[in-house]
Amino acid sequence: MDKTYGVALIGCGHMGEAHISNIYYKTNVRIEYVCDLDRKKAELFQKKYGAHLTSSNPMECIEDKAVDIVIIATYPSTHLELLSLCLKNHKHVLCEKPIAGSRVEGKEFLRQVKEHPECKVLIGHILRHNATYQKVAQMIQNGAVGKPIAFRMVQNHHTMDWEKYKRMLGEASPLLDCGVHYVDIIKWFTGSDVKKIAASGARTEPDLPEGSFNYGMMMIELKDGSAGYYEAGWSNTLSADNLKEFSGPRGSIRIIYRKDRQTHQEEGDLIEYYKYPEKVYEMINVQCQRKPTGLQFDHLVKMIETGCDAVPTIDEVYESFEVCLRAQEQVAGDSM
Ligand SMILES: NC(=O)c1ccc[n+]([C@@H]2O[C@H](COP(=O)([O-])OP(=O)(O)OC[C@H]3O[C@@H](n4cnc5c(N)ncnc54)[C@H](O)[C@@H]3O)[C@@H](O)[C@H]2O)c1
C-alpha cells in the first residue's frame, strides 16, 4: 500500500476549509488534527471532514508523532512561530501566504526554511497550481502577445464580514496580503524581475487599525520594459472587481473567471486571446478550480517523495514578499 501522511490543519477559517475540503478524501491522507484557537470551529471541521482529534493548541498537534504534514492557515503574524515549531519537530509544512507581516519575520522565515532542507516547505501561492494561470504563463512565455507587456491586475473585495477584514488589516495591507500572488504572477509570466515600484493608498473606512490602509495601488516596472499596475482594496463600499489583462505588441490576453462569464460557465474559466495584426479573437476554455489546494498539496507530497523544488521556490516567494512590503512601506511612509 502507498504511504499515507498524517495531516494537522492549524486555522479552521476560510483558507483552512479551502485546504481540508480538497484533501480529506485523498487515499494518502489521514487528517490527524484540526486546530483553531476557537475550539468550536475545530469541532465543526472534525465533524465535516472526519478528523481524528481537535485542539485549540497548535503545539499539541505539531508535537504529535502521527503528524507528518502541518497546514498553516492562520494570520501572517503567526506563521514564523508555527513554522519554527514545525521545523523543530521535523514536520513538512504547507503555509499560507504572505510568509509574515514584517521584513524581520519574513527574512527569518526564509533563513529557517533554507536551514532545514530535510523539511519540505511549500507556500500557498495557489495561482501557480491553477490550470488557467499555467496556460496563460505558457502562452506568454511562447510569445503569444510579444514583449514588452502592459499588465492590469485588479482584485477588490466588497467585504461582507468587516470585522474579519479589520483584523487582517491590522496584520497586512491588501497590497501585501493579496499582492504577493500577483507580483509573483507577473515575474513568472515574463521571466523578468521588478526594476521599480511606486505605490499609493487610501484609508476609506473610518475604523481602520492604526497605521493601516484598506485600498492600495502599485505601479510596477520590470527589467524587460514591461509595466503595469496592481490594485487591491477591502472595504464595505468598493465593488468586487477582478481584472487580469496582459497586452503586448502581438496581442492581448484577458483571464475571465468562470463566475464572471456572461455565458457558458459550465466550460470553466475563459481565456480571451486577441491576436494582432490578424485582429482575430480566440476563446480558450479551461476547466479549473479557483483554488486548487488539492493539487498544491500533491506538489508538497511530490517534494517529499522526489526532492523536487517548491513551486514557487522559497526565494521566489521572498522576492514577491519584499516587493509588496516595499509598496506597503511607501504608502505608510507617505501618510506619516
Ligand atoms: N491563498 C489564497 O488564495 C488566500 C486567500 C485568502 C486568505 N489567504 C491567507 O490565509 C491566511 C488565513 O486567512 P483566512 O481568510 O483563512 O482567515 P480566517 O479568519 O477565515 O481564518 C483564520 C483562522 O485561524 C485561526 N487562528 C488564528 N491564529 C491561530 C493560532 N495561533 N492557532 C490556531 N488557530 C488560529 C482563527 O481563529 C481563524 O479561525 C492568511 O494568511 C491569508 O492571507 C490566502
The ligand as an ORCA input file, in Angstrom:
! r2SCAN-3c Opt
* xyz 0 1
  N      -4.075     31.619     -0.998
  C      -5.175     32.360     -1.058
  O      -5.809     32.480     -2.108
  C      -5.669     33.037      0.188
  C      -6.945     33.613      0.219
  C      -7.373     34.184      1.415
  C      -6.534     34.200      2.530
  N      -5.291     33.650      2.457
  C      -4.371     33.658      3.621
  O      -4.778     32.631      4.515
  C      -4.493     33.025      5.864
  C      -5.768     32.894      6.682
  O      -6.772     33.730      6.132
  P      -8.320     33.336      6.230
  O      -9.027     34.183      5.237
  O      -8.476     31.876      6.177
  O      -8.656     33.866      7.716
  P      -9.852     33.339      8.662
  O     -10.067     34.404      9.687
  O     -11.023     32.915      7.860
  O      -9.239     32.047      9.366
  C      -8.109     32.090     10.211
  C      -8.387     31.121     11.370
  O      -7.173     30.931     12.088
  C      -7.487     30.873     13.481
  N      -6.259     31.212     14.205
  C      -5.618     32.393     14.245
  N      -4.465     32.280     14.945
  C      -4.381     30.981     15.327
  C      -3.418     30.233     16.049
  N      -2.302     30.786     16.513
  N      -3.648     28.910     16.257
  C      -4.766     28.312     15.793
  N      -5.721     28.985     15.085
  C      -5.525     30.294     14.863
  C      -8.607     31.880     13.650
  O      -9.358     31.623     14.841
  C      -9.423     31.642     12.385
  O     -10.428     30.653     12.556
  C      -3.917     34.433      5.793
  O      -2.514     34.377      5.805
  C      -4.402     34.936      4.433
  O      -3.563     35.905      3.861
  C      -4.865     33.053      1.318
*
